[in-house]
């Protein structure tokens, strides 16, 4: 059983590395580079293509994280134990995971597509709410990165306690 747990932890860590590393790459490398592009419209299209490709892979990594996490969870908690008696770090990590999934779904399915549509319109024709959405969209993306880093911190604290 120890060998299987080791493999599950390795898969879990590899998926987390891909997921968080990819978000850091997009935020810290791709976005600043594309902002300096000579043709902003072309750069925007390239970023959207890059983000769509990454999004497909990141949801796969997240699926692996959920699967391996669920399989490893019995090593940390006794399921008959009431939820309120689980270790706080486990509850914090699980809460952050749920929040990340909700925020990511809202960003990928609602805010992101709406923002891409609005970017094609004249800025002067946008309502104040639409302008706000355009400002909010990249912040939501950064929030997912911060949640991912928070989940990693919770994981470290969880295994160190």
C-alpha positions in Angstrom: 0.0 0.0 0.0 2.9 2.4 0.7 4.1 2.1 -2.9 0.6 3.0 -4.2 0.4 6.0 -1.8 3.9 7.1 -3.0 2.7 6.9 -6.7 -0.5 8.8 -5.8 1.5 11.5 -4.0 3.8 11.8 -7.0 0.9 12.1 -9.4 -0.7 14.7 -7.1 2.5 16.8 -6.8 3.2 16.5 -10.6 -0.3 17.8 -11.4 0.0 20.6 -8.8 3.3 21.6 -10.3 1.9 21.8 -13.8 -1.2 23.7 -12.6 0.4 26.3 -10.4 3.6 26.5 -12.5 1.5 27.1 -15.6 -0.5 29.9 -13.9 2.7 31.5 -12.7 4.1 31.3 -16.3 1.0 32.9 -17.8 0.9 35.7 -15.2 4.6 36.4 -14.9 5.9 35.6 -18.4 3.2 35.4 -21.1 1.1 38.4 -20.1 3.9 40.9 -19.6 5.5 39.8 -22.9 2.2 40.1 -24.8 1.6 43.5 -23.4 4.8 44.7 -25.1 3.7 43.4 -28.5 3.7 45.7 -31.5 0.2 44.5 -32.5 -2.0 44.4 -29.4 -5.0 42.8 -31.2 -2.8 40.0 -32.6 -1.2 39.5 -29.2 -4.6 39.3 -27.6 -5.6 36.6 -30.0 -2.4 34.6 -29.3 -2.9 34.9 -25.6 -6.5 33.7 -25.9 -5.3 30.7 -27.9 -2.5 30.0 -25.4 -5.0 30.3 -22.5 -7.5 28.0 -24.1 -4.9 25.3 -24.7 -3.6 25.7 -21.1 -7.2 25.7 -19.7 -7.9 22.2 -21.3 -4.7 20.8 -19.7 -5.3 22.6 -16.4 -8.7 21.1 -16.0 -7.1 17.7 -16.6 -4.5 18.4 -13.9 -7.3 19.6 -11.6 -9.2 16.3 -12.2 -6.0 14.3 -11.3 -5.6 16.5 -8.2 -9.2 15.8 -7.1 -8.9 12.1 -7.8 -5.6 11.6 -6.1 -6.5 13.9 -3.3 -9.7 11.9 -2.6 -7.7 8.6 -2.6 -5.1 10.1 -0.2 -7.6 11.8 2.1 -8.2 8.6 4.2 -4.5 8.8 5.2 -5.3 12.1 6.9 -8.8 11.8 8.3 -11.1 9.1 9.6 -14.3 9.4 7.6 -16.7 8.4 10.4 -15.2 11.4 12.4 -17.5 14.5 12.1 -16.2 17.1 9.6 -15.7 19.6 12.4 -13.2 17.4 14.1 -11.0 17.0 11.0 -7.6 18.8 11.2 -8.0 22.5 10.5 -5.3 22.4 7.7 -7.3 19.7 5.9 -10.5 21.8 6.1 -8.7 24.9 5.0 -7.1 23.1 2.0 -10.5 21.6 1.0 -12.2 24.9 1.3 -9.6 26.6 -0.8 -10.0 23.9 -3.5 -13.8 24.4 -3.6 -13.4 28.1 -3.8 -10.8 27.7 -6.6 -13.1 25.5 -8.6 -16.0 27.9 -8.3 -13.8 31.0 -9.2 -12.2 29.1 -12.1 -15.5 28.0 -13.5 -17.0 31.5 -13.3 -13.8 32.9 -14.9 -13.7 30.3 -17.7 -17.4 30.1 -18.5 -18.8 33.5 -17.7 -16.3 36.4 -17.1 -13.6 35.4 -19.6 -15.9 34.9 -22.6 -17.8 38.1 -21.9 -14.5 40.1 -21.5 -13.3 38.7 -24.9 -16.5 39.9 -26.5 -16.3 43.3 -24.9 -12.6 43.8 -25.9 -13.8 43.7 -29.6 -16.1 46.7 -29.0 -15.2 50.3 -28.9 -14.2 51.3 -25.4 -16.4 54.4 -25.5 -19.5 52.3 -26.3 -19.2 50.2 -23.1 -21.3 50.7 -20.0 -19.6 51.4 -16.7 -20.5 47.8 -15.7 -18.8 46.4 -18.8 -15.7 48.5 -18.2 -15.6 47.2 -14.7 -15.9 43.6 -16.0 -12.9 44.2 -18.3 -10.9 45.4 -15.3 -12.2 42.5 -13.1 -11.4 39.7 -15.6 -7.5 39.6 -15.2 -7.9 40.1 -11.5 -10.0 36.9 -11.3 -7.3 35.1 -13.2 -4.7 36.3 -10.7 -7.1 35.3 -7.8 -7.0 31.7 -9.1 -3.2 31.8 -9.0 -3.3 33.1 -5.4 -5.8 30.5 -4.4 -3.5 27.8 -6.0 -0.6 29.2 -4.0 -2.7 29.1 -0.9 -3.6 25.5 -1.5 0.0 24.7 -1.8 0.8 26.4 1.5 -2.1 24.6 3.1 -0.7 21.3 1.8 2.7 22.0 3.2 1.2 22.9 6.6 -1.0 19.8 6.4 1.9 17.4 6.0 4.1 19.2 8.4 1.6 19.1 11.3 
